Amino acid sequence: DAKTTQPTSMDCAEGRAANLPCNHSTISGNEYVYWYRQIHSQGPQYIIHGLKNNETNEMASLIITEDRKSSTLILPHATLRDTAVYYCIVEPITTGANSKLTFGKGITLSVRP
Amino acid sequence: NAGVTQNPKFQVLKTGQSMTLQCAQDMNHNSMYWYRQDPGMGLRLIYYSASEGTTDKGEVPNGYNVSRLNKREFSLRLESAAPSQTSVYFCASSGFTSPSGRVYEQYFGPGTRLTVT
């Protein structure tokens, strides 16, 4: 079972920031928060991950609350190409060779012109 | 680099037929995975291979077998296809991305769309 809860869908206007919430109230100390997205009919694409500090890369920012029970993925300037299903996933990063991911249903983001 | 490639892209089978889905990666990754995705659902892990020569069951392994042929290739076999196996199948790979050996992200292929009638 997925360890995260996400709204089913949301939309935002092109050029505006998209803030995608995720609840993970049972997260353990060794578990990371990952975000992936899946554009229609394609394979999922890694976006970002974090443990407890906020993270930023060229695609997005990840804000994790101090108690780590929730997080928000921020796309600072959404474009039409960001329309996709976004998955918030909580899993431990292993020091071994496997990192299994448990996908829920994700949140469908629709960016409108 | 091509990344993760999958063949075929589309396949229609009759109930009871067998087939093998092919997956290859050119990123020198140790780990490879097979997922299935049913309409409106997230991905579910079928089998994975932590390293060459090893395979393990995931969440939904029944009706499937896998072979890690070498470091590059990981195949998924349906011995006797059933309509319940109609799905989109994704292969993925991951590798060590830091000196600590921690694994951060999986790279996915474009998928194989399988219909079993």
Chai-1 contact restraints between the chains, C-beta under 6 A:
chainA,res_idxA,chainB,res_idxB,connection_type,confidence,min_distance_angstrom,max_distance_angstrom,comment,restraint_id
A,G43,B,F90,contact,1.0,0.0,6.0,A-B,restraint_1
A,G43,B,F108,contact,1.0,0.0,6.0,A-B,restraint_2
A,G43,B,G109,contact,1.0,0.0,6.0,A-B,restraint_3
A,G43,B,P110,contact,1.0,0.0,6.0,A-B,restraint_4
A,G43,B,G111,contact,1.0,0.0,6.0,A-B,restraint_5
A,P44,B,F108,contact,1.0,0.0,6.0,A-B,restraint_6
A,Y46,B,E105,contact,1.0,0.0,6.0,A-B,restraint_7
A,H49,B,Y104,contact,1.0,0.0,6.0,A-B,restraint_8
A,I93,B,R102,contact,1.0,0.0,6.0,A-B,restraint_9
A,T95,B,G101,contact,1.0,0.0,6.0,A-B,restraint_10
A,A97,B,N30,contact,1.0,0.0,6.0,A-B,restraint_11
A,A97,B,S31,contact,1.0,0.0,6.0,A-B,restraint_12
A,A97,B,A50,contact,1.0,0.0,6.0,A-B,restraint_13
A,A97,B,S51,contact,1.0,0.0,6.0,A-B,restraint_14
A,N98,B,S31,contact,1.0,0.0,6.0,A-B,restraint_15
A,N98,B,Y48,contact,1.0,0.0,6.0,A-B,restraint_16
A,N98,B,A50,contact,1.0,0.0,6.0,A-B,restraint_17
A,S99,B,S94,contact,1.0,0.0,6.0,A-B,restraint_18
A,S99,B,V103,contact,1.0,0.0,6.0,A-B,restraint_19
A,K100,B,L45,contact,1.0,0.0,6.0,A-B,restraint_20
A,F103,B,G42,contact,1.0,0.0,6.0,A-B,restraint_21
A,F103,B,L43,contact,1.0,0.0,6.0,A-B,restraint_22
A,G104,B,G42,contact,1.0,0.0,6.0,A-B,restraint_23
A,K105,B,G42,contact,1.0,0.0,6.0,A-B,restraint_24
